[in-house]
Amino acid sequence: MRRFGAIQYVSRKMKYVLLYVNEEDVEKTVAQLRKLRYVKDIILSPRPELVTDFEKMIGTFKLTAEDQEKFVNKGEKKES
């Protein structure tokens, strides 16, 4: 498996491997892995499609009343 990419994790009990592959080589590597008799399933990560630019998302989420109370009360100190 090492020749296909960087092995991140191996679970012998559950019989799976987390394998990191260069994005340019994914199609070729998946085709090679599918030919192996001991490979039952291949699940590709959705990470390339995920939005990772969070600066654009500022202001799109609103705190609930409960969360606002937590943050406001956290800054205040109790006087005894």
Sequence and secondary structure as in RCSB ss.txt:
>XXXX:A:sequence
MRRFGAIQYVSRKMKYVLLYVNEEDVEKTVAQLRKLRYVKDIILSPRPELVTDFEKMIGTFKLTAEDQEKFVNKG
EKKES
>XXXX:A:secstr
 TTTSEEEEEETTTTEEEEE  GGGHHHHHHHHHHSTT       SGGGS   GGGGTTS    HHHHHHHHHHH
S    
